[in-house]
Amino acid sequence: MTTSPSIAVVKPDFGAQGGFERHLNGIVAGLRERSWRVTVVQIDGRTRPRRLWGLPIDPAQLANHDEYFMHMALVERTQQLNLRHFDAVLTTQPPTYLVRHSHKVALFYHQPRQFYDLAVPFMASGFVDPVVHRAACRAVRTLEREAVRDVRLWLAGSAEVAARLERYWSIPPHLIAIHRAPPTSVPDAAPWHRPDGPIVCVGRQEWPKRSELLVQAMHLLEVKRTAHLVGGGSRLEFVQSFDSELHHDPERARAPFDDKVWLNRGIFTKGWKPYGGPPSGRIVFEGDVSDERRDQLYDEAVAVVAPAYKEDYGLTALEAMVRAKPVIVCRDGGGLTEMVVDGETGLVVDPNAHALARAIDRLVRDPARASQLGEAARRAVMGITMDQAVLQVEHALRTVLTSRC
């Protein structure tokens, strides 16, 4: 009997269980069901380094540029792995694509974005000293651009992600395939459209999810409606404070959306203090919820808003669409705009609160149109399944294993 191939799935341990982790768990389970011998190899992604490649790190430098040293520590830990006894390797989040192996497939959703496509807004938000960060970007990009050459195939989460592979690392298009992650749960039948339902936004309250844009839009609505924001995170208190501030100062709510509202460090901004007034009542901050509560909110929603900036994929939109909900995204939403076709399966608007408010008003006032968009959205995404995703990964692994080095 022929022994099935042994596969190492390399995964950083960041201490979180988000959409990517759930998708990867499905891939691993699917491969095992197809008789692949899969071992998940985790790398510590939480411990701050004291040394890099044998050299001590100045504590002041670590404090001032934590992102850089944490990433470089992961690079070192990744490249120290000895996986030669595995037939092939499936890499996942950054920088596991740097692991040393001759038969390597990358399940790829992004580079370390603060050094690549998000470098400019990251600096503008005040997270790092721009001079130092530009040097860090050059160092990371130079190291990775050369080291990724031994990846045999790339499974990119979206066309947005594929374009970054070509832009930053000059990966040839024929080595890249688009890999669609399915929604975490699919109802047997689409729920009834709820014209009286709330506006729902699902996502971690982190930079650059940009939920501040929805908060301002809720203060501009002409219709009476409540928004439910699902997700905890380091910016939750900041977003809650912003809601209270706009409630106290309606003129500010009516002002043009200012990028500085989200281009900042949130509660860690120097001198920041929460606004002392009461909440507006327009927004329910759900925080972290169970999958059941999340799905219940999707089912009840009149529309789902995903205002994030340059998303890698768009799982939130996909989860809403499979429940026949019209989704509103922004033109600079990256992978989100690949999910939503403007006027066909949802609405794509300019990235400002006024445009977002008009879109919400439009869907609430025209429930027939909202229902039509939601039904089209469900039809458009029903073909994205875990079986399909597993088969694509399996095909990539077989291609790598049967090709010449």
MITI-528281 format. One record per residue (C-alpha): y, z, x; residue in three letters. Coordinates in pm, whole numbers, padded with zeros to 5 digits, always signed. Layout:
% residues N
YZXALA ...
END
This chain:
% residues 405
+00000+00000+00000MET +00341-00097+00138THR +00579+00193+00185THR +00907+00152-00001SER +01225+00137+00212PRO +01398+00460+00305SER +01768+00471+00221ILE +02031+00722+00333ALA +02320+00763+00090VAL +02606+00912+00289VAL +02852+01119+00086LYS +03139+01349+00189PRO +03128+01688+00020ASP +03477+01755-00116PHE +03360+02026-00354GLY +03437+01817-00662ALA +03236+01644-00932GLN +03450+01360-01061GLY +03385+01013-01197GLY +03269+00875-00862PHE +03019+01156-00810GLU +02873+01098-01155ARG +02842+00728-01091HIS +02677+00786-00754LEU +02430+01030-00910ASN +02334+00753-01154GLY +02288+00503-00870ILE +02068+00745-00675VAL +01857+00826-00981ALA +01822+00456-01065GLY +01710+00363-00715LEU +01453+00640-00715ARG +01318+00521-01049GLU +01267+00183-00882ARG +01062+00353-00607SER +01324+00354-00333TRP +01298+00655-00103ARG +01653+00787-00122VAL +01798+01078+00076THR +02153+01195+00008VAL +02319+01292+00335VAL +02629+01503+00279GLN +02913+01551+00526ILE +03140+01854+00518ASP +03475+01736+00381GLY +03629+02076+00321ARG +03630+02262+00653THR +03951+02220+00852ARG +03879+02133+01215PRO +03985+02340+01512ARG +03883+02073+01760ARG +03852+01694+01756LEU +03622+01520+02002TRP +03617+01835+02213GLY +03995+01879+02225LEU +04171+02175+02059PRO +04413+02109+01772ILE +04751+02276+01776ASP +04763+02493+01458PRO +05123+02385+01394ALA +05023+02019+01406GLN +04732+02087+01171LEU +04964+02257+00924ALA +05219+01975+00940ASN +04974+01687+00908HIS +04669+01826+00737ASP +04571+01490+00582GLU +04541+01321+00921TYR +04333+01590+01089PHE +04102+01634+00790MET +04037+01261+00785HIS +03978+01238+01158MET +03741+01535+01139ALA +03543+01344+00877LEU +03541+01039+01105VAL +03398+01250+01387GLU +03136+01411+01162ARG +03038+01072+01022THR +02996+00906+01360GLN +02788+01196+01490GLN +02518+01132+01229LEU +02192+00989+01358ASN +02041+00785+01075LEU +01836+00541+01282ARG +01512+00654+01117HIS +01633+00517+00781PHE +01575+00153+00694ASP +01923+00113+00546ALA +02236+00311+00465VAL +02451+00311+00153LEU +02796+00445+00237THR +03037+00583-00021THR +03378+00749+00010GLN +03597+00729+00323PRO +03514+00732+00604PRO +03136+00709+00558THR +03157+00333+00612TYR +03199+00424+00982LEU +02847+00567+01013VAL +02648+00392+01285ARG +02365+00177+01148HIS +02265-00188+01164SER +02173-00224+00794HIS +02468-00091+00601LYS +02601-00151+00247VAL +02932+00004+00142ALA +02982+00122-00215LEU +03356+00105-00173PHE +03643+00221-00392TYR +03920+00283-00142HIS +04032+00345+00211GLN +04195+00682+00287PRO +04487+00563+00078ARG +04759+00782+00226GLN +04720+00574+00545PHE +04698+00239+00369TYR +04831+00121+00032ASP +04984+00458-00062LEU +05143+00527+00277ALA +05499+00440+00169VAL +05507+00644-00156PRO +05323+00925+00026PHE +05606+00947+00277MET +05871+00904+00006ALA +05722+01202-00178SER +05786+01429+00119GLY +05427+01514+00205PHE +05468+01424+00572VAL +05723+01344+00838ASP +05767+00962+00817PRO +05781+00909+01194VAL +05463+01106+01252VAL +05287+00950+00955HIS +05360+00594+01064ARG +05193+00673+01396ALA +04899+00828+01210ALA +04865+00516+00996CYS +04854+00295+01306ARG +04587+00517+01463ALA +04365+00528+01153VAL +04397+00158+01078ARG +04326+00054+01436THR +04018+00275+01458LEU +03874+00172+01123GLU +03955-00198+01140ARG +03726-00236+01440GLU +03458+00011+01333ALA +03389-00144+00991VAL +03269-00472+01137ARG +02905-00365+01115ASP +02912-00320+00737VAL +02694-00603+00610ARG +02801-00611+00242LEU +03082-00449+00043TRP +03052-00354-00325LEU +03416-00310-00426ALA +03507-00120-00741GLY +03767-00373-00855SER +03956-00685-00752ALA +04238-00448-00651GLU +04003-00280-00405VAL +03860-00611-00283ALA +04212-00733-00208ALA +04274-00424+00006ARG +03960-00500+00208LEU +04092-00847+00282GLU +04449-00730+00342ARG +04388-00440+00579TYR +04057-00525+00746TRP +04031-00903+00703SER +03688-00874+00540ILE +03571-01224+00439PRO +03551-01271+00060PRO +03187-01383+00078HIS +03091-01034+00199LEU +03254-00866-00104ILE +03117-00833-00457ALA +03287-00657-00749ILE +03090-00352-00860HIS +03166-00210-01207ARG +03087+00154-01277ALA +02986+00215-01641PRO +03139+00480-01868PRO +02981+00823-01837THR +02870+00819-02201SER +02843+00548-02466VAL +02837+00630-02838PRO +02578+00459-03054ASP +02856+00330-03278ALA +03231+00309-03245ALA +03416+00594-03419PRO +03645+00519-03710TRP +03999+00433-03612HIS +04221+00737-03665ARG +04576+00619-03745PRO +04686+00982-03773ASP +04521+01082-03444GLY +04689+01204-03125PRO +04784+01019-02809ILE +04531+01107-02538VAL +04561+01091-02159CYS +04263+01186-01941VAL +04291+01244-01569GLY +04349+01503-01302ARG +04707+01630-01282GLN +04747+01504-00928GLU +04959+01263-00733TRP +04985+00968-00817PRO +04833+00992-01168LYS +05192+00991-01296ARG +05141+01184-01620SER +05512+01272-01597GLU +05579+00923-01729LEU +05386+00996-02049LEU +05557+01333-02086VAL +05898+01167-02087GLN +05775+00895-02323ALA +05665+01160-02574MET +06025+01282-02589HIS +06138+00928-02676LEU +05901+00845-02960LEU +06045+00741-03294GLU +05722+00833-03472VAL +05600+01189-03495LYS +05291+01231-03281ARG +05134+01476-03035THR +04983+01395-02696ALA +04680+01571-02546HIS +04671+01575-02166LEU +04320+01640-02035VAL +04268+01760-01680GLY +04370+02037-01446GLY +04502+02000-01096GLY +04775+02103-00857SER +05052+01933-01058ARG +04969+02088-01394LEU +05239+02356-01377GLU +05491+02098-01257PHE +05416+01865-01551VAL +05435+02153-01799GLN +05771+02254-01655SER +05896+01895-01686PHE +05808+01896-02056ASP +06003+02219-02112SER +06300+02086-01918GLU +06319+01766-02126LEU +06291+01974-02444HIS +06597+02169-02336HIS +06788+01861-02215ASP +06726+01560-02447PRO +06984+01355-02260GLU +06768+01367-01950ARG +06472+01247-02153ALA +06673+00944-02265ARG +06779+00856-01910ALA +06595+00575-01725PRO +06267+00692-01576PHE +06326+00814-01224ASP +06045+00757-00975ASP +06145+01083-00808LYS +05991+01261-01105VAL +05648+01185-00959TRP +05737+01094-00602LEU +05739+01455-00488ASN +05507+01738-00387ARG +05507+01898-00729GLY +05505+02276-00718ILE +05502+02258-00336PHE +05843+02090-00325THR +06080+02308-00124LYS +06282+02532-00352GLY +06099+02428-00671TRP +06085+02680-00952LYS +05930+02630-01297PRO +06172+02580-01583TYR +06198+02900-01784GLY +06226+02752-02133GLY +05959+02710-02400PRO +05730+02404-02422PRO +05834+02119-02649SER +05529+02130-02873GLY +05494+01754-02832ARG +05216+01790-02576ILE +04895+01991-02571VAL +04786+02063-02214PHE +04408+02081-02246GLU +04336+02149-01878GLY +03978+02103-01761ASP +03745+02048-02056VAL +03378+01983-02118SER +03247+01629-02152ASP +03195+01697-02521GLU +03558+01798-02574ARG +03680+01497-02375ARG +03471+01260-02584ASP +03590+01430-02904GLN +03951+01365-02804LEU +03871+01002-02726TYR +03714+00968-03070ASP +04014+01124-03246GLU +04282+00933-03053ALA +04502+00670-03210VAL +04557+00536-02856ALA +04478+00633-02498VAL +04743+00616-02225VAL +04654+00573-01856ALA +04986+00569-01664PRO +04844+00606-01310ALA +04983+00409-01016TYR +04755+00154-00846LYS +04423+00297-00961GLU +04114+00192-00768ASP +03913+00126-01081TYR +03999+00247-01431GLY +03717+00466-01559LEU +03950+00639-01805THR +04035+00306-01967ALA +03669+00207-01974LEU +03563+00533-02141GLU +03831+00487-02408ALA +03754+00120-02464MET +03382+00178-02519VAL +03494+00408-02803ARG +03705+00127-02952ALA +04039+00278-02855LYS +04342+00067-02760PRO +04457+00160-02411VAL +04810+00144-02273ILE +04844+00097-01896VAL +05127+00006-01660CYS +05171-00325-01482ARG +05141-00152-01145ASP +04823+00028-01252GLY +04595-00160-01011GLY +04235-00158-01133GLY +04348-00037-01477LEU +04512-00373-01543THR +04179-00546-01476GLU +04026-00351-01762MET +04303-00405-02016VAL +04415-00754-02121VAL +04764-00729-02268ASP +04764-00804-02639GLY +04387-00856-02650GLU +04218-00527-02560THR +04523-00305-02520GLY +04882-00311-02398LEU +05019-00351-02045VAL +05377-00229-02009VAL +05643-00186-01745ASP +05609+00143-01553PRO +05882+00336-01729ASN +05891+00591-02008ALA +06096+00378-02246HIS +05847+00088-02236ALA +05559+00329-02277LEU +05724+00496-02578ALA +05783+00160-02745ARG +05416+00069-02695ALA +05298+00397-02849ILE +05536+00354-03145ASP +05403+00001-03194ARG +05038+00107-03213LEU +05105+00407-03435VAL +05311+00200-03680ARG +05055-00081-03696ASP +04713+00083-03738PRO +04547-00248-03827ALA +04660-00397-03498ARG +04557-00087-03306ALA +04212-00100-03465SER +04181-00470-03384GLN +04268-00409-03018LEU +04020-00122-02999GLY +03735-00325-03145GLU +03804-00608-02899ALA +03814-00355-02616ALA +03469-00221-02707ARG +03320-00571-02715ARG +03474-00649-02376ALA +03315-00355-02192VAL +02980-00303-02362MET +02808-00515-02097GLY +02900-00273-01816ILE +02589-00057-01780THR +02426+00172-01526MET +02118-00052-01515ASP +02342-00341-01416GLN +02512-00132-01146ALA +02183-00009-01000VAL +02039-00361-00990LEU +02345-00482-00801GLN +02312-00206-00540VAL +01939-00274-00512GLU +02002-00646-00460HIS +02260-00572-00187ALA +02019-00340-00007LEU +01736-00594-00022ARG +01970-00865+00106THR +02068-00651+00403VAL +01710-00547+00478LEU +01578-00904+00477THR +01864-01061+00673SER +01884-01089+01047ARG +02098-00839+01237CYS 
END
